Amino acid sequence: MSVYFRFYDLAIGEQEIIYTLLGKTFYVIEEKLSFDDMESKLPHFLSITDYSITFIELIFPVIFNNSLFQTISVERWNSIKGIIKEIKHRRGNKPVMCILKFKGNTNQTDFNIIFSITNSSVHSFEIAIEKIEHLVDIVPTQLSSLPPNTIEVFYFSYIKMVSRKQAAEERVRIRNEVKNELAEGEGDSIPDWGDIWILPSKKAYGHY
């Protein structure tokens, strides 16, 4: 099984530790992103920062449920969390974005479950990372009624971003994207923040 490890602005030592930890369970496909890649991938987020950002994306080939820690041992998962939290600790208030992607399966349909963590406070960032493992029971149940054609489910953590104002701006941006997609599809209402929003693009958004 292969895990994808994509990153931007990691020190060589940080990169090697993550690669080694992942390599104990998976075949690692590594990609160092350029600044142009980052501008293409995260244009809005870069526009509200000072263009100094650390980015980590891990795409796991495993289903996000109770069997997760049978594939990735609890000890190894804790080590992966530990180095990501340490990277954030070293950066302090500089923005760090971490995306963790897993497989989902319900109603005999395969889709991706994506956790996006972007918080400026070290403490808030650590809380967001720690919460993920406690969702292995909740998320599969929550998503059990997803439409069979759903392709991706995004969970965003908004404990605190670069500032309260910027967190609000990012939240409005996502809501506007949802509104635009709903306007192109059927219906014109948006569920309250925290619900799972099913969009015509076959993507869903949630909050944790």
N, CA and C atoms as a LAMMPS dump frame, in Angstrom:
ITEM: TIMESTEP
0
ITEM: NUMBER OF ATOMS
624
ITEM: BOX BOUNDS ff ff ff
-5.0000000000000000e+02 5.0000000000000000e+02
-5.0000000000000000e+02 5.0000000000000000e+02
-5.0000000000000000e+02 5.0000000000000000e+02
ITEM: ATOMS id mol type element x y z
1 1 1 N 0.841 -1.196 0
2 1 2 C 0 0 0
3 1 3 C 0.878 1.247 0
4 2 1 N 0.433 2.252 -0.724
5 2 2 C 1.222 3.484 -0.856
6 2 3 C 0.56 4.639 -0.113
7 3 1 N 1.364 5.429 0.568
8 3 2 C 0.906 6.659 1.192
9 3 3 C 1.584 7.813 0.462
10 4 1 N 0.812 8.865 0.178
11 4 2 C 1.354 10.044 -0.482
12 4 3 C 1.727 11.081 0.572
13 5 1 N 2.93 11.581 0.48
14 5 2 C 3.45 12.572 1.417
15 5 3 C 3.881 13.79 0.608
16 6 1 N 3.092 14.86 0.707
17 6 2 C 3.377 16.101 -0.017
18 6 3 C 3.647 17.193 1.014
19 7 1 N 4.608 18.048 0.715
20 7 2 C 4.967 19.043 1.726
21 7 3 C 5.591 20.282 1.093
22 8 1 N 5.577 21.343 1.902
23 8 2 C 6.22 22.606 1.531
24 8 3 C 6.812 23.226 2.785
25 9 1 N 8.029 23.707 2.69
26 9 2 C 8.708 24.398 3.791
27 9 3 C 8.932 23.503 5.001
28 10 1 N 9.43 22.292 4.755
29 10 2 C 9.869 21.428 5.844
30 10 3 C 11.394 21.369 5.844
31 11 1 N 11.979 21.36 7.038
32 11 2 C 13.415 21.147 7.145
33 11 3 C 13.719 19.702 6.738
34 12 1 N 14.937 19.458 6.301
35 12 2 C 15.31 18.113 5.856
36 12 3 C 15.09 17.094 6.97
37 13 1 N 15.441 17.467 8.192
38 13 2 C 15.257 16.553 9.321
39 13 3 C 13.796 16.224 9.558
40 14 1 N 12.921 17.222 9.464
41 14 2 C 11.482 17.004 9.647
42 14 3 C 10.939 16.088 8.56
43 15 1 N 11.359 16.362 7.345
44 15 2 C 10.935 15.556 6.19
45 15 3 C 11.356 14.098 6.377
46 16 1 N 12.583 13.882 6.797
47 16 2 C 13.107 12.519 6.936
48 16 3 C 12.402 11.75 8.045
49 17 1 N 12.065 12.428 9.137
50 17 2 C 11.373 11.749 10.24
51 17 3 C 9.999 11.281 9.785
52 18 1 N 9.239 12.155 9.119
53 18 2 C 7.907 11.769 8.64
54 18 3 C 8.019 10.632 7.634
55 19 1 N 8.963 10.74 6.715
56 19 2 C 9.16 9.699 5.698
57 19 3 C 9.469 8.354 6.361
58 20 1 N 10.355 8.366 7.352
59 20 2 C 10.742 7.129 8.035
60 20 3 C 9.573 6.509 8.779
61 21 1 N 8.789 7.331 9.463
62 21 2 C 7.631 6.814 10.204
63 21 3 C 6.611 6.192 9.261
64 22 1 N 6.32 6.872 8.157
65 22 2 C 5.362 6.341 7.183
66 22 3 C 5.899 5.076 6.526
67 23 1 N 7.215 5.052 6.277
68 23 2 C 7.827 3.928 5.582
69 23 3 C 7.835 2.639 6.376
70 24 1 N 7.566 2.721 7.664
71 24 2 C 7.506 1.505 8.482
72 24 3 C 6.224 0.721 8.236
73 25 1 N 5.224 1.369 7.598
74 25 2 C 3.945 0.705 7.317
75 25 3 C 3.623 0.699 5.828
76 26 1 N 4.006 1.769 5.123
77 26 2 C 3.602 1.935 3.729
78 26 3 C 4.809 2.169 2.82
79 27 1 N 4.547 2.018 1.535
80 27 2 C 5.478 2.511 0.531
81 27 3 C 5.181 3.997 0.38
82 28 1 N 6.186 4.848 0.521
83 28 2 C 5.976 6.293 0.564
84 28 3 C 6.263 6.919 -0.798
85 29 1 N 5.273 7.652 -1.319
86 29 2 C 5.453 8.454 -2.524
87 29 3 C 5.544 9.907 -2.074
88 30 1 N 6.712 10.484 -2.221
89 30 2 C 7.02 11.794 -1.649
90 30 3 C 7.057 12.861 -2.737
91 31 1 N 6.526 14.042 -2.41
92 31 2 C 6.563 15.157 -3.358
93 31 3 C 6.83 16.458 -2.608
94 32 1 N 7.93 17.102 -2.957
95 32 2 C 8.242 18.411 -2.4
96 32 3 C 7.623 19.467 -3.303
97 33 1 N 6.718 20.27 -2.761
98 33 2 C 6 21.264 -3.55
99 33 3 C 6.811 22.545 -3.698
100 34 1 N 6.649 23.188 -4.823
101 34 2 C 7.29 24.482 -5.051
102 34 3 C 6.344 25.591 -4.614
103 35 1 N 6.851 26.825 -4.594
104 35 2 C 5.972 27.941 -4.243
105 35 3 C 4.865 28.101 -5.277
106 36 1 N 5.19 27.862 -6.555
107 36 2 C 4.162 27.925 -7.598
108 36 3 C 3.067 26.885 -7.352
109 37 1 N 3.469 25.704 -6.893
110 37 2 C 2.482 24.674 -6.551
111 37 3 C 1.562 25.17 -5.446
112 38 1 N 2.148 25.837 -4.458
113 38 2 C 1.363 26.329 -3.33
114 38 3 C 0.406 27.424 -3.768
115 39 1 N 0.867 28.316 -4.643
116 39 2 C -0.017 29.368 -5.149
117 39 3 C -1.201 28.776 -5.901
118 40 1 N -0.953 27.698 -6.608
119 40 2 C -2.024 27.04 -7.364
120 40 3 C -2.971 26.296 -6.442
121 41 1 N -2.432 25.67 -5.399
122 41 2 C -3.234 24.824 -4.517
123 41 3 C -3.997 25.632 -3.483
124 42 1 N -3.365 26.685 -2.949
125 42 2 C -3.956 27.436 -1.833
126 42 3 C -3.924 28.939 -2.09
127 43 1 N -4.452 29.41 -3.193
128 43 2 C -4.345 30.847 -3.498
129 43 3 C -5.014 31.734 -2.471
130 44 1 N -6.202 31.334 -1.971
131 44 2 C -6.908 32.199 -1.023
132 44 3 C -6.192 32.23 0.31
133 45 1 N -5.752 31.077 0.787
134 45 2 C -5.106 31.055 2.095
135 45 3 C -3.81 31.85 2.072
136 46 1 N -3.044 31.738 0.995
137 46 2 C -1.805 32.495 0.913
138 46 3 C -2.075 33.995 0.917
139 47 1 N -3.217 34.384 0.367
140 47 2 C -3.524 35.808 0.27
141 47 3 C -3.824 36.439 1.621
142 48 1 N -4.166 35.614 2.635
143 48 2 C -4.472 36.174 3.955
144 48 3 C -3.345 35.913 4.953
145 49 1 N -2.196 35.444 4.45
146 49 2 C -1.027 35.256 5.302
147 49 3 C 0.101 36.118 4.748
148 50 1 N 1.264 35.991 5.36
149 50 2 C 2.426 36.728 4.86
150 50 3 C 3.218 35.881 3.87
151 51 1 N 2.541 34.907 3.277
152 51 2 C 3.157 33.988 2.308
153 51 3 C 4.197 33.079 2.958
154 52 1 N 4.241 33.061 4.27
155 52 2 C 5.114 32.138 4.977
156 52 3 C 4.243 31.041 5.56
157 53 1 N 4.277 29.862 4.95
158 53 2 C 3.405 28.79 5.377
159 53 3 C 4.135 27.46 5.263
160 54 1 N 3.862 26.582 6.201
161 54 2 C 4.332 25.202 6.13
162 54 3 C 3.136 24.328 5.801
163 55 1 N 3.312 23.44 4.854
164 55 2 C 2.201 22.615 4.369
165 55 3 C 2.585 21.147 4.424
166 56 1 N 1.692 20.331 4.989
167 56 2 C 1.895 18.884 5.072
168 56 3 C 0.608 18.205 4.633
169 57 1 N 0.712 17.297 3.681
170 57 2 C -0.449 16.522 3.244
171 57 3 C -0.082 15.047 3.236
172 58 1 N -0.868 14.256 3.955
173 58 2 C -0.671 12.808 4.004
174 58 3 C -1.938 12.138 3.49
175 59 1 N -1.802 11.326 2.452
176 59 2 C -2.944 10.628 1.858
177 59 3 C -2.79 9.15 2.153
178 60 1 N -3.585 8.666 3.104
179 60 2 C -3.481 7.28 3.559
180 60 3 C -4.385 6.358 2.727
181 61 1 N -3.924 5.145 2.426
182 61 2 C -4.723 4.204 1.632
183 61 3 C -5.604 3.313 2.494
184 62 1 N -6.087 3.84 3.618
185 62 2 C -6.852 3.031 4.569
186 62 3 C -8.189 3.698 4.883
187 63 1 N -9.168 2.89 5.242
188 63 2 C -10.5 3.396 5.568
189 63 3 C -10.496 4.004 6.968
190 64 1 N -11.165 5.131 7.104
191 64 2 C -11.238 5.822 8.389
192 64 3 C -12.357 5.202 9.234
193 65 1 N -11.997 4.193 9.989
194 65 2 C -12.926 3.555 10.933
195 65 3 C -12.102 2.878 12.02
196 66 1 N -12.722 1.997 12.794
197 66 2 C -12.02 1.369 13.912
198 66 3 C -10.825 0.53 13.493
199 67 1 N -10.795 0.092 12.241
200 67 2 C -9.683 -0.742 11.779
201 67 3 C -8.439 0.08 11.445
202 68 1 N -8.56 1.4 11.521
203 68 2 C -7.433 2.27 11.176
204 68 3 C -6.185 1.899 11.957
205 69 1 N -6.354 1.68 13.262
206 69 2 C -5.196 1.433 14.112
207 69 3 C -4.757 -0.022 14.111
208 70 1 N -5.412 -0.845 13.277
209 70 2 C -4.891 -2.18 13.025
210 70 3 C -3.851 -2.12 11.906
211 71 1 N -4.029 -1.141 11.019
212 71 2 C -3.058 -0.932 9.946
213 71 3 C -1.921 -0.029 10.413
214 72 1 N -2.291 1.088 11.002
215 72 2 C -1.305 2.001 11.592
216 72 3 C -1.37 1.791 13.102
217 73 1 N -0.339 1.268 13.684
218 73 2 C -0.375 1.021 15.125
219 73 3 C -0.583 2.334 15.879
220 74 1 N -1.165 2.23 17.071
221 74 2 C -1.387 3.409 17.903
222 74 3 C -0.063 4.111 18.185
223 75 1 N 0.967 3.321 18.426
224 75 2 C 2.288 3.894 18.72
225 75 3 C 2.803 4.702 17.532
226 76 1 N 2.636 4.153 16.323
227 76 2 C 3.135 4.863 15.14
228 76 3 C 2.285 6.098 14.847
229 77 1 N 0.973 5.98 15.035
230 77 2 C 0.092 7.13 14.841
231 77 3 C 0.486 8.253 15.805
232 78 1 N 0.764 7.888 17.045
233 78 2 C 1.172 8.898 18.02
234 78 3 C 2.485 9.559 17.614
235 79 1 N 3.377 8.787 17.01
236 79 2 C 4.653 9.345 16.556
237 79 3 C 4.439 10.31 15.401
238 80 1 N 3.535 9.964 14.476
239 80 2 C 3.23 10.849 13.347
240 80 3 C 2.608 12.142 13.863
241 81 1 N 1.626 12.004 14.768
242 81 2 C 1.027 13.2 15.385
243 81 3 C 2.089 14.036 16.083
244 82 1 N 2.984 13.351 16.772
245 82 2 C 3.992 14.043 17.565
246 82 3 C 4.899 14.919 16.727
247 83 1 N 5.359 14.409 15.58
248 83 2 C 6.26 15.219 14.755
249 83 3 C 5.508 16.375 14.103
250 84 1 N 4.231 16.16 13.734
251 84 2 C 3.45 17.258 13.147
252 84 3 C 3.226 18.356 14.191
253 85 1 N 2.922 17.959 15.413
254 85 2 C 2.736 18.949 16.477
255 85 3 C 4.054 19.664 16.796
256 86 1 N 5.154 18.928 16.736
257 86 2 C 6.453 19.539 16.991
258 86 3 C 6.799 20.562 15.912
259 87 1 N 6.445 20.239 14.66
260 87 2 C 6.672 21.188 13.567
261 87 3 C 5.89 22.473 13.822
262 88 1 N 4.644 22.334 14.251
263 88 2 C 3.842 23.523 14.555
264 88 3 C 4.446 24.295 15.729
265 89 1 N 4.91 23.561 16.719
266 89 2 C 5.513 24.21 17.888
267 89 3 C 6.724 25.041 17.471
268 90 1 N 7.524 24.5 16.556
269 90 2 C 8.709 25.225 16.091
270 90 3 C 8.332 26.477 15.309
271 91 1 N 7.205 26.412 14.583
272 91 2 C 6.791 27.56 13.765
273 91 3 C 6.103 28.637 14.592
274 92 1 N 5.618 28.28 15.765
275 92 2 C 4.93 29.246 16.612
276 92 3 C 3.648 29.735 15.969
277 93 1 N 3.508 31.053 15.828
278 93 2 C 2.286 31.63 15.256
279 93 3 C 2.292 31.685 13.724
280 94 1 N 3.362 31.229 13.106
281 94 2 C 3.376 31.178 11.644
282 94 3 C 2.407 30.086 11.184
283 95 1 N 1.721 30.309 10.064
284 95 2 C 0.687 29.355 9.641
285 95 3 C 1.245 28.003 9.22
286 96 1 N 0.588 26.965 9.7
287 96 2 C 0.881 25.592 9.302
288 96 3 C -0.436 24.966 8.86
289 97 1 N -0.455 24.396 7.675
290 97 2 C -1.651 23.703 7.203
291 97 3 C -1.34 22.217 7.1
292 98 1 N -2.181 21.405 7.712
293 98 2 C -2.015 19.957 7.667
294 98 3 C -3.29 19.341 7.098
295 99 1 N -3.146 18.542 6.049
296 99 2 C -4.282 17.845 5.452
297 99 3 C -4.045 16.347 5.567
298 100 1 N -4.981 15.651 6.192
299 100 2 C -4.921 14.201 6.347
300 100 3 C -6.094 13.6 5.595
301 101 1 N -5.797 12.751 4.644
302 101 2 C -6.85 12.182 3.795
303 101 3 C -6.904 10.666 3.982
304 102 1 N -8.133 10.173 4.163
305 102 2 C -8.366 8.742 4.339
306 102 3 C -9.437 8.274 3.356
307 103 1 N -9.622 6.968 3.283
308 103 2 C -10.694 6.403 2.484
309 103 3 C -11.968 6.325 3.326
310 104 1 N -13.109 6.439 2.663
311 104 2 C -14.397 6.241 3.313
312 104 3 C -15.188 5.229 2.517
313 105 1 N -16.093 4.552 3.187
314 105 2 C -16.922 3.584 2.474
315 105 3 C -18.254 3.452 3.193
316 106 1 N -19.335 3.727 2.486
317 106 2 C -20.674 3.553 3.027
318 106 3 C -21.633 3.373 1.865
319 107 1 N -22.691 2.639 2.074
320 107 2 C -23.649 2.359 1.005
321 107 3 C -22.957 1.793 -0.238
322 108 1 N -21.912 0.989 0.024
323 108 2 C -21.143 0.358 -1.051
324 108 3 C -20.537 1.39 -2.002
325 109 1 N -20.241 2.573 -1.459
326 109 2 C -19.638 3.648 -2.246
327 109 3 C -18.317 4.054 -1.617
328 110 1 N -17.28 4.217 -2.43
329 110 2 C -15.984 4.673 -1.952
330 110 3 C -15.869 6.188 -2.129
331 111 1 N -15.306 6.863 -1.151
332 111 2 C -15.089 8.307 -1.229
333 111 3 C -13.897 8.65 -0.352
334 112 1 N -13.482 9.897 -0.377
335 112 2 C -12.359 10.359 0.437
336 112 3 C -12.866 11.161 1.625
337 113 1 N -12.248 10.965 2.778
338 113 2 C -12.514 11.761 3.975
339 113 3 C -11.263 12.601 4.229
340 114 1 N -11.443 13.922 4.249
341 114 2 C -10.294 14.828 4.315
342 114 3 C -10.42 15.735 5.539
343 115 1 N -9.403 15.705 6.393
344 115 2 C -9.351 16.595 7.555
345 115 3 C -8.36 17.712 7.245
346 116 1 N -8.829 18.944 7.33
347 116 2 C -7.998 20.103 7.054
348 116 3 C -7.81 20.902 8.341
349 117 1 N -6.563 21.045 8.762
350 117 2 C -6.253 21.708 10.03
351 117 3 C -5.414 22.936 9.755
352 118 1 N -5.941 24.091 10.119
353 118 2 C -5.234 25.349 9.902
354 118 3 C -5.518 26.268 11.084
355 119 1 N -4.657 26.263 12.068
356 119 2 C -4.838 27.089 13.26
357 119 3 C -3.526 27.772 13.605
358 120 1 N -3.59 29.001 14.056
359 120 2 C -2.358 29.72 14.372
360 120 3 C -1.834 29.374 15.757
361 121 1 N -2.711 29.158 16.708
362 121 2 C -2.294 28.842 18.065
363 121 3 C -1.742 27.423 18.132
364 122 1 N -0.588 27.263 18.772
365 122 2 C 0.011 25.932 18.928
366 122 3 C -0.948 25.02 19.671
367 123 1 N -1.54 25.517 20.739
368 123 2 C -2.464 24.714 21.543
369 123 3 C -3.686 24.283 20.728
370 124 1 N -4.257 25.209 19.974
371 124 2 C -5.429 24.896 19.159
372 124 3 C -5.099 23.873 18.077
373 125 1 N -3.929 24.029 17.479
374 125 2 C -3.493 23.091 16.451
375 125 3 C -3.367 21.686 17.042
376 126 1 N -2.78 21.587 18.209
377 126 2 C -2.607 20.286 18.856
378 126 3 C -3.952 19.649 19.184
379 127 1 N -4.905 20.446 19.645
380 127 2 C -6.237 19.923 19.948
381 127 3 C -6.875 19.352 18.687
382 128 1 N -6.753 20.09 17.58
383 128 2 C -7.351 19.647 16.324
384 128 3 C -6.761 18.324 15.854
385 129 1 N -5.444 18.16 15.998
386 129 2 C -4.784 16.907 15.624
387 129 3 C -5.259 15.764 16.521
388 130 1 N -5.324 16.026 17.815
389 130 2 C -5.702 14.982 18.773
390 130 3 C -7.148 14.524 18.587
391 131 1 N -8.011 15.43 18.156
392 131 2 C -9.431 15.087 18.024
393 131 3 C -9.701 14.059 16.935
394 132 1 N -8.822 14.006 15.931
395 132 2 C -9.087 13.152 14.775
396 132 3 C -9.267 11.69 15.161
397 133 1 N -8.389 11.164 16.001
398 133 2 C -8.471 9.741 16.348
399 133 3 C -9.744 9.408 17.126
400 134 1 N -10.338 10.399 17.767
401 134 2 C -11.57 10.163 18.522
402 134 3 C -12.812 10.207 17.625
403 135 1 N -12.599 10.474 16.337
404 135 2 C -13.72 10.543 15.399
405 135 3 C -13.924 9.245 14.616
406 136 1 N -13.09 8.231 14.878
407 136 2 C -13.193 6.993 14.085
408 136 3 C -14.522 6.282 14.309
409 137 1 N -15.16 6.507 15.456
410 137 2 C -16.49 5.926 15.706
411 137 3 C -17.591 6.836 15.19
412 138 1 N -17.372 8.146 15.295
413 138 2 C -18.419 9.116 14.982
414 138 3 C -18.595 9.318 13.486
415 139 1 N -17.494 9.516 12.77
416 139 2 C -17.569 9.871 11.351
417 139 3 C -18.255 8.798 10.505
418 140 1 N -17.891 7.507 10.617
419 140 2 C -18.583 6.506 9.796
420 140 3 C -20.089 6.485 10.02
421 141 1 N -20.52 6.679 11.266
422 141 2 C -21.956 6.728 11.56
423 141 3 C -22.583 7.978 10.967
424 142 1 N -21.886 9.101 11.124
425 142 2 C -22.387 10.377 10.605
426 142 3 C -22.553 10.335 9.092
427 143 1 N -21.673 9.61 8.425
428 143 2 C -21.68 9.578 6.967
429 143 3 C -22.442 8.393 6.386
430 144 1 N -23.083 7.631 7.232
431 144 2 C -23.761 6.419 6.763
432 144 3 C -24.917 6.711 5.814
433 145 1 N -25.455 7.933 5.858
434 145 2 C -26.581 8.283 4.989
435 145 3 C -26.177 9.181 3.82
436 146 1 N -24.886 9.255 3.54
437 146 2 C -24.435 10.066 2.399
438 146 3 C -25.022 9.531 1.098
439 147 1 N -25.319 10.407 0.161
440 147 2 C -25.753 9.941 -1.166
441 147 3 C -24.687 9.047 -1.781
442 148 1 N -25.08 8.03 -2.525
443 148 2 C -24.116 7.058 -3.055
444 148 3 C -23.108 7.629 -4.046
445 149 1 N -23.37 8.837 -4.576
446 149 2 C -22.441 9.395 -5.565
447 149 3 C -21.46 10.403 -4.963
448 150 1 N -21.423 10.527 -3.641
449 150 2 C -20.486 11.451 -2.991
450 150 3 C -19.051 11 -3.245
451 151 1 N -18.171 11.939 -3.577
452 151 2 C -16.783 11.575 -3.864
453 151 3 C -15.803 12.049 -2.789
454 152 1 N -16.136 13.145 -2.086
455 152 2 C -15.238 13.657 -1.062
456 152 3 C -16.023 14.295 0.072
457 153 1 N -15.525 14.118 1.296
458 153 2 C -16.091 14.778 2.471
459 153 3 C -14.951 15.526 3.161
460 154 1 N -15.113 16.855 3.298
461 154 2 C -14.092 17.693 3.916
462 154 3 C -14.519 18.065 5.338
463 155 1 N -13.634 17.834 6.293
464 155 2 C -13.86 18.294 7.662
465 155 3 C -12.837 19.387 7.97
466 156 1 N -13.333 20.56 8.371
467 156 2 C -12.458 21.681 8.688
468 156 3 C -12.446 21.923 10.186
469 157 1 N -11.27 22.197 10.717
470 157 2 C -11.151 22.563 12.127
471 157 3 C -10.917 24.053 12.21
472 158 1 N -11.843 24.761 12.897
473 158 2 C -11.72 26.208 13.021
474 158 3 C -11.675 26.629 14.484
475 159 1 N -10.826 25.986 15.256
476 159 2 C -10.666 26.414 16.641
477 159 3 C -10.092 27.829 16.667
478 160 1 N -9.066 28.056 15.865
479 160 2 C -8.516 29.405 15.694
480 160 3 C -7.586 29.379 14.492
481 161 1 N -7.746 30.35 13.588
482 161 2 C -6.832 30.43 12.453
483 161 3 C -5.828 31.541 12.707
484 162 1 N -5.375 32.199 11.654
485 162 2 C -4.355 33.229 11.828
486 162 3 C -4.851 34.335 12.745
487 163 1 N -6.113 34.666 12.662
488 163 2 C -6.746 35.603 13.574
489 163 3 C -8.241 35.333 13.515
490 164 1 N -8.993 35.886 14.442
491 164 2 C -10.448 35.686 14.412
492 164 3 C -11.042 36.253 13.12
493 165 1 N -10.515 37.413 12.724
494 165 2 C -11.024 38.033 11.497
495 165 3 C -10.766 37.133 10.298
496 166 1 N -9.565 36.56 10.202
497 166 2 C -9.223 35.719 9.063
498 166 3 C -9.972 34.401 9.108
499 167 1 N -10.205 33.875 10.321
500 167 2 C -11.003 32.662 10.43
501 167 3 C -12.413 32.923 9.914
502 168 1 N -12.961 34.083 10.261
503 168 2 C -14.306 34.438 9.791
504 168 3 C -14.33 34.601 8.279
505 169 1 N -13.262 35.216 7.731
506 169 2 C -13.191 35.388 6.28
507 169 3 C -13.148 34.052 5.56
508 170 1 N -12.378 33.114 6.094
509 170 2 C -12.28 31.807 5.46
510 170 3 C -13.611 31.064 5.546
511 171 1 N -14.277 31.223 6.683
512 171 2 C -15.569 30.564 6.866
513 171 3 C -16.601 31.119 5.885
514 172 1 N -16.605 32.439 5.691
515 172 2 C -17.522 33.076 4.733
516 172 3 C -17.211 32.601 3.318
517 173 1 N -15.919 32.48 3.006
518 173 2 C -15.533 32.04 1.674
519 173 3 C -16.105 30.656 1.369
520 174 1 N -15.974 29.733 2.328
521 174 2 C -16.475 28.378 2.115
522 174 3 C -17.992 28.388 1.986
523 175 1 N -18.656 29.193 2.843
524 175 2 C -20.112 29.279 2.756
525 175 3 C -20.548 29.819 1.391
526 176 1 N -19.789 30.781 0.851
527 176 2 C -20.126 31.327 -0.463
528 176 3 C -19.938 30.284 -1.558
529 177 1 N -18.906 29.46 -1.422
530 177 2 C -18.712 28.381 -2.383
531 177 3 C -19.887 27.415 -2.34
532 178 1 N -20.311 27.114 -1.102
533 178 2 C -21.463 26.226 -0.941
534 178 3 C -22.698 26.851 -1.572
535 179 1 N -22.911 28.152 -1.299
536 179 2 C -24.074 28.861 -1.821
537 179 3 C -24.08 28.844 -3.35
538 180 1 N -22.902 29.071 -3.938
539 180 2 C -22.816 29.082 -5.397
540 180 3 C -23.137 27.72 -5.986
541 181 1 N -22.653 26.674 -5.36
542 181 2 C -22.92 25.336 -5.879
543 181 3 C -24.387 24.972 -5.716
544 182 1 N -24.966 25.385 -4.593
545 182 2 C -26.385 25.093 -4.383
546 182 3 C -27.242 25.86 -5.39
547 183 1 N -26.807 27.076 -5.736
548 183 2 C -27.557 27.863 -6.704
549 183 3 C -27.551 27.199 -8.078
550 184 1 N -26.467 26.472 -8.378
551 184 2 C -26.37 25.792 -9.664
552 184 3 C -27.146 24.476 -9.665
553 185 1 N -27.415 23.962 -8.451
554 185 2 C -28.137 22.7 -8.353
555 185 3 C -29.572 22.935 -7.932
556 186 1 N -30.073 22.005 -7.155
557 186 2 C -31.458 22.108 -6.7
558 186 3 C -31.474 22.66 -5.282
559 187 1 N -32.369 23.59 -5.028
560 187 2 C -32.492 24.141 -3.685
561 187 3 C -31.657 25.389 -3.515
562 188 1 N -31.982 26.18 -2.495
563 188 2 C -31.255 27.425 -2.308
564 188 3 C -30.99 27.715 -0.84
565 189 1 N -31.005 26.698 -0.008
566 189 2 C -30.765 26.913 1.414
567 189 3 C -29.463 26.258 1.823
568 190 1 N -28.854 26.798 2.872
569 190 2 C -27.595 26.269 3.381
570 190 3 C -27.819 25.807 4.824
571 191 1 N -27.476 24.554 5.164
572 191 2 C -27.622 24.093 6.545
573 191 3 C -26.732 24.903 7.472
574 192 1 N -27.031 24.886 8.76
575 192 2 C -26.209 25.592 9.723
576 192 3 C -24.796 25.017 9.733
577 193 1 N -23.834 25.883 10.075
578 193 2 C -22.45 25.439 10.172
579 193 3 C -22.354 24.297 11.18
580 194 1 N -21.625 23.262 10.808
581 194 2 C -21.485 22.099 11.673
582 194 3 C -22.203 20.899 11.106
583 195 1 N -23.185 21.111 10.224
584 195 2 C -23.831 20.006 9.532
585 195 3 C -22.942 19.546 8.373
586 196 1 N -23.313 18.418 7.777
587 196 2 C -22.647 17.982 6.562
588 196 3 C -23.412 18.572 5.39
589 197 1 N -22.733 19.334 4.564
590 197 2 C -23.373 19.973 3.423
591 197 3 C -23.123 19.135 2.181
592 198 1 N -24.154 18.647 1.545
593 198 2 C -24.027 17.868 0.328
594 198 3 C -24.202 18.802 -0.858
595 199 1 N -23.212 18.848 -1.743
596 199 2 C -23.216 19.788 -2.85
597 199 3 C -23.416 19.079 -4.184
598 200 1 N -23.888 19.809 -5.189
599 200 2 C -24.054 19.217 -6.524
600 200 3 C -22.764 18.666 -7.11
601 201 1 N -21.615 19.166 -6.661
602 201 2 C -20.329 18.692 -7.175
603 201 3 C -19.957 17.322 -6.634
604 202 1 N -20.858 16.721 -5.839
605 202 2 C -20.63 15.411 -5.211
606 202 3 C -19.586 15.493 -4.097
607 203 1 N -19.412 16.709 -3.554
608 203 2 C -18.536 16.898 -2.412
609 203 3 C -19.375 17.305 -1.204
610 204 1 N -18.853 17.044 -0.011
611 204 2 C -19.566 17.425 1.21
612 204 3 C -18.586 18.137 2.142
613 205 1 N -19.126 19.086 2.938
614 205 2 C -18.296 19.842 3.862
615 205 3 C -18.838 19.691 5.276
616 206 1 N -17.951 19.575 6.237
617 206 2 C -18.354 19.478 7.64
618 206 3 C -17.376 20.208 8.526
619 207 1 N -17.662 20.245 9.809
620 207 2 C -16.886 21.01 10.781
621 207 3 C -16.688 20.145 12.017
622 208 1 N -15.47 20.146 12.573
623 208 2 C -15.252 19.379 13.822
624 208 3 C -14.419 20.181 14.802
